[in-house]
Amino acid sequence: MKLKVQNLKHITEAVLEGDRIILYGPNGGGKSTLIHTVALILGAALGVKAHDENIINQGDFHDDTYVRFEDFDVFEIRQRKLWWRGRAYPLTEPLKVADFSLWHITESYFAIYGRVPQCLGDPIEGVPSGVIGYSYFDIRVLCPAAAEASEDLFKIYYNVAEIGLDGATTWTTLSRLSYGQRRAIVILAALELGGYVLIENLESGLHLDLLVYVLNAASVSKGKVIAETHSGLALKLAVKYGIQPYYVERSVEKITNFDIKLFKREAEVFSSLI
């Protein structure tokens, strides 16, 4: 998976490459812009709107803006149009040229677009086909077979699962879990079930143990992941698990060492409190 961006909104230049990517940088640096640009392109491929127009919209694409996304196919944005296989389309036009699962997870909701992951041949309980969005992660996201495939998810979910009268493990009501547990379950579900997984504000609600679960799962996920973080701890853990790190502040640089002012300030403040 490769994304190239030039002169988009306030981002002068960016190149992201890899199937597991984490973005780190200051507020307003452009991390969410990059994620929503990918969501715009993948959503168009699916024939749905998957980006937030408050973050990225047609007004952010200038005459000299250039975007290129390469993975299962090649898509470009130039001249304020979306280009696919030599033809130009309006940016908002749904192309419907692909079929995959697209997960978009923020600090307050998640949505699944396109192909809904299957569970033992049946749709996930309570989930209709098509575009699905849920606030506060209040959904029964997994069947037992999918949960058992993820040891980390199993630890969170089945520690509080109810036992059915027939002795079989059954659903628990997710409202009985904490916000962080619910959000971690959704992220782990996305990473286990695959597709494209876009995660904003990765660390929101996740204490250290849950963060480790999630990053470990991301490192071996069969999905393709782009996450953003505001936490130096999350960044360091992501690098430990082999996730490609990028620093985003109006332009993008691949992180090869941690000689970054923002990270060093964070480390200094933390050290002063110990």
C-alpha positions in Angstrom: 0.0 0.0 0.0 1.4 3.4 -1.0 0.1 6.9 -0.7 1.7 10.0 -2.3 0.3 13.5 -1.6 1.4 16.9 -2.9 -0.2 20.2 -1.9 -3.3 18.9 -0.2 -4.9 21.2 2.3 -1.9 22.3 4.3 0.3 19.2 3.5 3.0 20.1 1.1 4.3 16.6 0.5 3.8 13.1 1.9 4.7 9.6 1.0 3.5 6.7 3.1 4.4 3.1 2.2 3.7 -0.2 3.9 0.7 -2.3 5.1 1.0 -1.3 8.7 1.6 2.4 9.3 1.4 4.7 12.3 1.3 8.5 12.1 2.7 10.7 14.9 2.9 14.5 15.1 1.4 17.6 16.6 -2.3 18.6 16.5 -3.1 20.2 13.1 -0.1 18.5 11.5 -2.2 16.6 8.9 -2.5 13.1 10.3 -6.3 13.0 10.1 -6.2 14.6 6.7 -4.1 11.7 5.4 -6.4 9.1 6.9 -9.5 10.8 5.5 -7.9 11.1 2.1 -7.4 7.3 2.1 -11.0 6.9 3.3 -12.3 9.2 0.5 -10.5 7.0 -2.1 -11.4 3.7 -0.7 -14.9 4.8 -0.1 -15.2 5.9 -3.8 -13.9 2.4 -4.8 -16.7 0.8 -2.7 -19.3 3.3 -3.8 -19.8 4.9 -0.4 -18.9 8.1 1.5 -16.4 7.1 4.1 -14.6 10.4 5.0 -15.6 13.3 7.2 -16.1 16.5 5.1 -15.3 18.5 8.1 -11.7 17.1 7.8 -11.2 16.7 4.1 -13.5 18.1 1.4 -13.5 19.3 -2.2 -12.3 22.7 -1.1 -9.0 21.2 0.2 -8.1 20.0 -3.3 -6.3 22.7 -5.3 -5.4 23.0 -8.9 -1.9 21.7 -8.2 -3.0 19.0 -5.7 -1.8 15.5 -6.6 -2.7 12.3 -4.7 -1.8 8.8 -5.8 -3.0 5.6 -4.0 -1.6 2.3 -5.0 -2.6 -1.1 -3.7 -5.2 -3.4 -5.3 -5.5 -0.8 -8.0 -4.2 2.7 -8.7 -6.3 5.8 -8.0 -5.2 9.4 -8.5 -6.6 12.8 -7.6 -5.5 15.7 -9.8 -7.2 18.6 -11.4 -9.8 18.3 -8.6 -11.0 15.0 -10.0 -10.6 11.3 -9.1 -8.8 9.4 -11.8 -9.1 5.6 -12.3 -7.9 3.6 -15.3 -7.5 6.7 -17.4 -10.9 8.2 -16.8 -11.8 11.2 -14.7 -14.7 11.3 -12.2 -16.1 13.9 -9.8 -14.5 13.6 -6.4 -17.8 12.8 -4.9 -18.9 10.2 -7.4 -19.2 6.6 -6.1 -17.3 4.3 -8.5 -18.3 0.9 -7.0 -15.3 -0.9 -8.6 -14.1 -3.0 -5.6 -15.4 -5.2 -2.8 -13.6 -5.3 0.5 -14.1 -4.3 4.2 -13.2 -0.8 5.3 -13.2 -0.1 9.0 -13.0 3.5 10.2 -12.5 3.8 13.9 -12.4 7.1 15.8 -12.4 8.0 19.5 -16.3 8.0 19.5 -17.6 5.7 16.9 -16.7 3.1 14.3 -18.1 2.3 10.9 -17.8 -0.7 8.5 -18.2 0.0 4.8 -18.4 -2.4 1.9 -18.2 -6.1 2.6 -19.5 -7.0 6.1 -17.2 -9.7 7.6 -18.9 -13.0 7.8 -19.1 -15.2 10.9 -19.6 -18.9 10.4 -21.4 -18.1 7.2 -23.8 -15.7 8.8 -23.6 -11.9 9.1 -22.3 -10.6 12.5 -25.3 -10.5 14.8 -27.3 -7.3 14.5 -25.2 -6.0 11.7 -27.0 -5.2 8.3 -25.1 -5.2 5.1 -23.8 -2.1 3.5 -22.7 1.0 5.4 -22.7 0.5 9.2 -21.9 3.1 11.8 -22.2 2.8 15.6 -21.6 5.4 18.3 -19.8 4.5 21.5 -19.0 1.0 20.1 -22.3 -0.4 21.3 -22.4 -3.5 19.1 -21.9 -7.2 19.4 -19.0 -7.3 17.0 -17.8 -10.8 17.0 -18.9 -14.4 17.0 -17.1 -16.9 19.3 -15.0 -18.4 16.4 -13.6 -15.0 15.4 -12.9 -14.1 19.0 -11.2 -17.3 19.7 -8.8 -16.6 16.8 -7.6 -13.6 18.7 -6.0 -14.4 22.0 -6.0 -10.7 23.1 -9.6 -10.2 22.2 -10.6 -13.4 24.0 -9.0 -12.1 27.2 -11.1 -8.9 27.0 -14.4 -10.3 25.8 -14.7 -13.6 27.5 -13.6 -12.5 30.9 -17.0 -10.9 31.2 -19.1 -13.0 28.7 -22.2 -14.6 30.0 -22.6 -18.4 29.9 -25.7 -19.7 28.1 -28.1 -22.2 29.7 -26.7 -24.9 27.4 -23.2 -24.3 28.7 -22.0 -22.6 25.6 -20.3 -19.2 25.6 -22.7 -16.6 24.3 -22.8 -12.8 23.9 -22.3 -10.4 26.7 -24.0 -7.0 26.5 -21.2 -4.6 25.5 -22.7 -1.9 27.6 -21.5 -3.8 30.6 -17.9 -3.2 29.4 -15.9 0.0 29.9 -15.4 2.4 27.0 -11.8 1.3 26.6 -12.7 -2.4 26.6 -15.5 -1.8 24.0 -13.1 0.3 21.8 -10.3 -2.2 22.1 -12.7 -5.0 21.1 -13.8 -3.2 18.0 -10.1 -2.5 17.0 -9.1 -6.1 17.6 -12.1 -7.3 15.7 -11.2 -5.2 12.7 -7.6 -6.4 12.8 -8.7 -10.0 13.1 -11.3 -9.9 10.4 -9.2 -8.0 7.9 -9.8 -5.4 5.2 -8.6 -1.8 5.5 -8.4 -0.5 9.0 -8.2 3.2 9.6 -7.8 4.2 13.3 -7.8 7.8 14.5 -6.6 8.7 18.0 -5.4 5.2 18.6 -4.7 5.6 22.3 -8.1 7.0 23.2 -9.5 4.9 26.2 -6.7 2.3 26.0 -4.5 1.9 29.1 -1.1 0.2 28.5 -2.3 -3.4 28.5 -5.0 -2.7 25.9 -2.6 -0.7 23.8 -0.1 -3.6 23.8 -2.9 -6.0 22.8 -3.9 -3.7 19.9 -0.4 -3.1 18.6 0.5 -6.7 18.8 -2.6 -7.6 16.8 -1.8 -4.9 14.3 1.6 -6.3 13.7 0.2 -9.6 12.6 -3.1 -8.5 11.1 -4.2 -9.7 7.7 -5.7 -6.3 7.2 -3.9 -3.1 6.1 -3.7 -0.6 8.8 -3.1 3.2 9.1 -3.4 4.6 12.6 -2.7 8.0 14.1 -1.4 8.7 17.6 -0.6 11.7 19.8 1.3 9.5 22.3 5.1 8.9 22.2 4.5 5.7 24.2 2.2 4.4 21.6 4.7 5.4 18.9 7.6 3.5 20.6 5.4 0.4 21.1 4.3 0.5 17.5 7.9 0.6 16.3 8.7 -2.3 18.7 6.0 -4.4 16.9 7.4 -3.6 13.5 4.8 -1.0 12.4 6.1 1.7 10.0 6.3 5.1 11.8 5.9 8.5 10.1 6.1 12.0 11.5 3.5 14.3 10.2 3.8 18.1 10.4 2.7 19.7 7.1 5.1 17.3 5.4 5.9 13.7 6.2 9.1 12.0 7.2 9.7 8.4 7.9 10.9 8.1 11.5 14.3 6.4 11.6 15.3 7.6 15.1 13.6 9.5 17.9 15.5 12.8 17.6 12.1 14.5 17.2 11.4 17.7 19.3 7.8 16.7 20.0 8.8 13.2 21.2 11.8 14.5 23.3 9.5 17.1 25.0 7.1 14.3 25.9 9.9 12.1 27.2 11.3 15.0 29.3 8.0 15.8 30.9 7.4 12.2 31.7 10.9 11.8 33.2 10.5 14.9 35.3 7.4 13.3 37.0 9.1 10.0 38.0 
